């Protein structure tokens, strides 16, 4: 379509909230009108948005779209399509596919697939290992959103547990370092303890005790220590405990070198839900206590937490309906994150501006995304009605 007018909408943007009209030309926002202005022109398409609100497209900074190598679970086309259906117009995808994207060559393969198949805007993380610092140094800062460091093992085998390797990554990465923080030694000790008691059939409700608050805090503290030592740009992914917020400062995200993300499942569920939902809500890091859930909500309102994302990670239902050790961690959320967060607005636990700031504006700021994440004239018309 050459041009489009969206009229009579409530525009929510940059802590403002007003009625107006948005004129889009060649994919970009040409003009924003106030409600009392009358747009004049020959519009190819008109959408009457009376009674609806418009927010900037959601930017999800952590997804697993399973391509290449794991496409029986999903692929870049299907998962990007699900994202767009739920208002996610841009995504950043993780490296633990098959093969794992730990070289520039393998990373470029994913960009090629996305250029042919993705319905949303995209970027991809390069995966860190104990010995690929030379690949990390080659990253193109204009296209690659960051380097992903698994400081605790999760789905896939990309654990970076060598302190010299971590020091090299934090001192030499040319881009933001995004970390999965769980201390492996603590997890292994807890696993051994409960295996001695239950064997292979550990009940799912022990998951947050095995992948404990202590495991998360120890690893996050190390990441913050390294970031401060080397003046690195650190983004701690999927915070799951209230205690970890002690490591983060409040204030405008754009001024921080150390930022944090929370995922919708850690805001929505607590350990009380394991009894009903079992391994379907098995994530790494684990869903923890109601006090942690409430603490994470407060962390958003205090601006200690900067981004809301999904860690979207689809598996087949057969894979999930399995015993504790055989059920993979993760779940499909990219289509549901904005509706879930709007429930928090409906329940008056967050404001609509909290949601827009943490899901659109701040990711655009932190990852320096050009002309997206805001409703501004001259910006791309990534909009959710």
TORZA-193827 format. One line per 10 residues: number of its first residue (from 1); their letters; for each residue x, y, z of C-alpha. Coordinates in steps of 0.001 Angstrom, whole numbers, always signed. Layout:
N
NUM> A> X/Y/Z; ...
***
This chain:
385
1> XXXXXXXXXX> +0/+0/+0; +1327/+3467/-881; -290/+5321/+1960; -2566/+4670/+4907; -4477/+6812/+7360; -5282/+5442/+10813; -7875/+7811/+12244; -9645/+8409/+15546; -7203/+6444/+17710; -5814/+6868/+21197
11> XXXXXXXXXX> -2042/+7179/+20717; +112/+5943/+23621; +3730/+7036/+23258; +6578/+8551/+25306; +4496/+8826/+28509; +1825/+10747/+26606; -1698/+9644/+25785; -3826/+11568/+23291; -6452/+11128/+20591; -5409/+11656/+16994
21> XXXXXXXXXX> -4671/+10305/+13547; -1532/+8771/+12009; -675/+9131/+8325; +1696/+6485/+6940; +3498/+6814/+3618; +5874/+4221/+2095; +6086/+2340/+5392; +7013/+5336/+7549; +5029/+7684/+9762; +4601/+10803/+7631
31> XXXXXXXXXX> +2499/+12860/+10022; +832/+12617/+13417; -2348/+14726/+13725; -4124/+15798/+16884; -7790/+14882/+17212; -9021/+18346/+16219; -6993/+18405/+12995; -8615/+17182/+9810; -6268/+15098/+7627; -6592/+16143/+4002
41> XXXXXXXXXX> -5438/+14016/+1076; -6182/+11121/-1229; -5657/+8157/+1037; -5402/+4711/-558; -6465/+3061/+2678; -8225/+4309/+5795; -8576/+2432/+9080; -11105/+3831/+11552; -9628/+3075/+14962; -12433/+4557/+17040
51> XXXXXXXXXX> -12324/+3075/+20526; -8871/+1541/+20010; -5391/+2530/+21072; -2146/+2510/+19091; +1186/+1603/+20666; +4634/+1225/+19089; +5466/-2259/+17838; +6840/-4527/+20554; +10579/-5287/+20406; +11363/-8698/+21942
61> XXXXXXXXXX> +15050/-8910/+22802; +15092/-12640/+23588; +13521/-15378/+21463; +14431/-18873/+20265; +12969/-19432/+16790; +14586/-22895/+16329; +16051/-22479/+12852; +18271/-24073/+11695; +18186/-27623/+12981; +15216/-27688/+15368
71> XXXXXXXXXX> +12411/-26819/+12984; +10083/-29567/+14209; +9418/-27099/+17055; +9065/-23963/+14899; +11032/-21899/+12409; +11762/-18272/+11638; +8674/-17940/+9435; +6171/-19513/+11845; +7501/-17839/+14984; +7901/-14381/+13426
81> XXXXXXXXXX> +4327/-14753/+12125; +3138/-15592/+15644; +5022/-12565/+16948; +3421/-10192/+14454; -9/-11626/+15310; +613/-10617/+18921; +2084/-7195/+18230; +5799/-8085/+18225; +7256/-6330/+15178; +10976/-6841/+15927
91> XXXXXXXXXX> +12879/-9714/+17527; +16396/-10669/+18578; +17073/-14378/+18301; +19369/-16603/+20329; +22284/-18740/+19075; +21498/-22183/+20538; +20204/-23709/+17307; +21777/-26609/+15376; +24464/-25794/+14479; +24986/-23238/+17217
101> XXXXXXXXXX> +25648/-19750/+15885; +29117/-19346/+17383; +30927/-18183/+14233; +30289/-15202/+11973; +29749/-17562/+9046; +27014/-19511/+10858; +25460/-16261/+12063; +25288/-14960/+8500; +23411/-18125/+7510; +20659/-17156/+9953
111> XXXXXXXXXX> +20475/-13619/+8568; +20033/-15067/+5094; +17174/-17321/+6245; +15476/-14393/+7982; +15850/-12146/+4927; +13820/-14704/+2962; +11297/-15820/+5591; +10778/-13376/+8459; +7628/-11269/+8612; +9157/-9104/+11374
121> XXXXXXXXXX> +12321/-7053/+11772; +15189/-9145/+13113; +18640/-9363/+14587; +20639/-12310/+15913; +23063/-12817/+18789; +26427/-14449/+18282; +26898/-17215/+20852; +29960/-17080/+23100; +32013/-20167/+23946; +35117/-20714/+26033
131> XXXXXXXXXX> +37292/-20304/+22940; +35667/-18118/+20253; +36867/-14639/+21259; +38319/-14128/+17763; +34822/-14559/+16285; +33360/-12136/+18827; +35879/-9486/+17775; +34617/-9737/+14167; +31011/-8775/+15041; +29419/-6074/+12892
141> XXXXXXXXXX> +28002/-3597/+15395; +25528/-2249/+12837; +23639/-5520/+12408; +24368/-7833/+15368; +22403/-7042/+18531; +24856/-8625/+20958; +26860/-11584/+22143; +25009/-14173/+24238; +26861/-15714/+27162; +25405/-18749/+28919
151> XXXXXXXXXX> +26948/-18396/+32384; +24764/-21355/+33340; +23918/-24274/+31068; +20408/-24422/+29667; +18860/-25965/+26544; +21893/-26642/+24347; +25525/-26943/+25360; +27063/-23468/+25295; +28217/-23054/+28892; +31008/-20494/+29324
161> XXXXXXXXXX> +32556/-21436/+32660; +36209/-20434/+32236; +36996/-17186/+34083; +39740/-16269/+31618; +37273/-16711/+28749; +34658/-14606/+30529; +37251/-11897/+31187; +38211/-11865/+27504; +34567/-11571/+26440; +33804/-8755/+28875
171> XXXXXXXXXX> +36964/-6856/+28011; +36910/-7249/+24228; +33309/-7616/+23007; +32472/-4765/+20614; +28747/-5118/+21366; +26354/-5551/+24274; +26878/-8721/+26337; +23604/-10513/+27149; +23921/-13095/+29912; +22011/-16129/+31138
181> XXXXXXXXXX> +23029/-16075/+34796; +22842/-19282/+36860; +25839/-20670/+38729; +26555/-24138/+37357; +28356/-25458/+40452; +25396/-24576/+42685; +22928/-26236/+40301; +24995/-29432/+40083; +25297/-29653/+43874; +21528/-29189/+44304
191> XXXXXXXXXX> +20796/-31716/+41561; +23038/-34297/+43199; +21313/-33784/+46546; +17809/-34366/+45149; +18908/-37219/+42893; +20087/-39001/+46039; +16586/-38590/+47452; +14373/-39127/+44368; +16572/-40747/+41726; +15633/-39712/+38196
201> XXXXXXXXXX> +12055/-38837/+39163; +12556/-35510/+40921; +9178/-33732/+41309; +8903/-30583/+39183; +8252/-28385/+42230; +11924/-28852/+43179; +13008/-27060/+39998; +13257/-23601/+41663; +15120/-25172/+44578; +17654/-26808/+42267
211> XXXXXXXXXX> +17993/-23703/+40084; +17849/-21590/+43183; +17929/-17934/+44156; +21528/-18472/+45298; +22524/-19883/+41886; +21011/-16891/+40095; +22418/-14269/+42435; +25954/-15675/+42456; +26120/-15720/+38662; +24486/-12297/+38181
221> XXXXXXXXXX> +26858/-10804/+40762; +29840/-12191/+38827; +28504/-10712/+35573; +28069/-7298/+37203; +31544/-7524/+38750; +33113/-8271/+35352; +31103/-5542/+33621; +32222/-2944/+36149; +35841/-4122/+35990; +36011/-3858/+32200
231> XXXXXXXXXX> +33443/-1054/+31718; +31364/-3418/+29565; +27820/-3010/+28275; +25932/-5763/+30165; +22299/-6838/+29823; +21180/-9522/+32307; +18452/-11640/+30765; +15356/-13185/+32411; +15839/-12031/+35998; +13846/-14349/+38236
241> XXXXXXXXXX> +14547/-13260/+41829; +13867/-10210/+43932; +17376/-10429/+45391; +19099/-9900/+42025; +17563/-6428/+41841; +20077/-5363/+44506; +22684/-5545/+41743; +20855/-3068/+39470; +20458/+686/+39680; +17194/+2533/+39144
251> XXXXXXXXXX> +16922/+5379/+36688; +16663/+6033/+32934; +17786/+2982/+30973; +19495/+5043/+28304; +22025/+6260/+30905; +22958/+2775/+32180; +25776/+452/+31146; +24234/-2428/+33143; +20583/-3213/+32425; +18166/-6014/+33203
261> XXXXXXXXXX> +15292/-7867/+31577; +12330/-9738/+33009; +10230/-12221/+31059; +6463/-12394/+31136; +6341/-15874/+32680; +8328/-14727/+35730; +5800/-11919/+36163; +2744/-14148/+35646; +3457/-17465/+37418; +4834/-18479/+40822
271> XXXXXXXXXX> +5987/-21774/+42305; +2381/-22406/+43389; +1561/-23087/+39731; +3845/-26139/+39376; +1225/-28376/+41001; -1319/-27602/+38279; +906/-26971/+35231; +3934/-29170/+35919; +6671/-29213/+33289; +4661/-26934/+30993
281> XXXXXXXXXX> +6030/-24040/+33064; +9549/-25428/+33323; +11889/-22590/+32363; +15535/-21815/+33052; +15860/-19802/+35236; +13021/-21355/+37156; +9797/-19649/+38136; +10224/-18938/+41827; +8172/-17630/+44755; +5252/-15223/+44901
291> XXXXXXXXXX> +7570/-12810/+46757; +9954/-12953/+43794; +7106/-12357/+41347; +5938/-9306/+43290; +9517/-8097/+43640; +10021/-8239/+39883; +6859/-6203/+39340; +8154/-3596/+41782; +11521/-3668/+40026; +9780/-2625/+36813
301> XXXXXXXXXX> +8013/+272/+38497; +11242/+1389/+40196; +13111/+1295/+36850; +15599/-1228/+38149; +14371/-3597/+35416; +14549/-2073/+31949; +12967/-4520/+29491; +10047/-6963/+29353; +10599/-9866/+26932; +9524/-13483/+26428
311> XXXXXXXXXX> +12422/-15950/+26070; +9987/-17551/+23597; +11183/-21154/+23230; +8715/-23581/+21637; +8849/-27355/+22109; +6392/-30035/+21062; +3813/-31040/+23641; +5283/-34562/+23594; +8658/-33136/+24600; +7198/-31052/+27409
321> XXXXXXXXXX> +4985/-33841/+28792; +7944/-35711/+30189; +9785/-36417/+33432; +11792/-33684/+35118; +15155/-34387/+33482; +13666/-35274/+30097; +11368/-32284/+29712; +13153/-29367/+28000; +12913/-25876/+29446; +11006/-23162/+27644
331> XXXXXXXXXX> +7586/-22355/+26258; +5880/-20440/+23421; +5090/-16869/+24437; +5870/-14420/+21621; +2236/-14173/+20478; +967/-13610/+24008; +3353/-11154/+25686; +1499/-7925/+24904; -1955/-9350/+25772; -502/-10676/+29049
341> XXXXXXXXXX> +998/-7307/+29933; -2263/-5556/+29077; -3869/-7775/+31726; -1505/-6196/+34263; -2732/-2793/+33051; -6358/-3936/+33305; -5704/-5123/+36860; -4018/-1785/+37695; -724/-3475/+38588; +1145/-1573/+35850
351> XXXXXXXXXX> +317/+1443/+33711; +30/+1349/+29933; +3086/+3619/+29871; +5068/+1061/+31897; +4263/-1542/+29243; +5117/+682/+26269; +8315/+1918/+27891; +9587/-1556/+28793; +8486/-3370/+25624; +9087/-747/+22912
361> XXXXXXXXXX> +10971/+2402/+23908; +13662/+930/+26154; +14659/-2010/+23926; +15071/+475/+21067; +17272/+2668/+23268; +19400/-117/+24763; +20058/-1839/+21451; +20331/+1448/+19519; +17673/+480/+16982; +17278/+3180/+14365
371> XXXXXXXXXX> +13841/+4723/+13814; +11855/+2038/+15638; +10305/+1668/+19091; +8558/+5061/+19096; +5624/+6716/+17347; +7430/+9634/+15723; +7269/+11328/+12357; +9977/+9869/+10096; +10071/+6576/+12012; +9051/+3214/+10572
381> XXXXX> +5344/+2556/+11081; +5762/-462/+13359; +2432/-29/+15092; -3/-2156/+17077; -3677/-1243/+16916
***
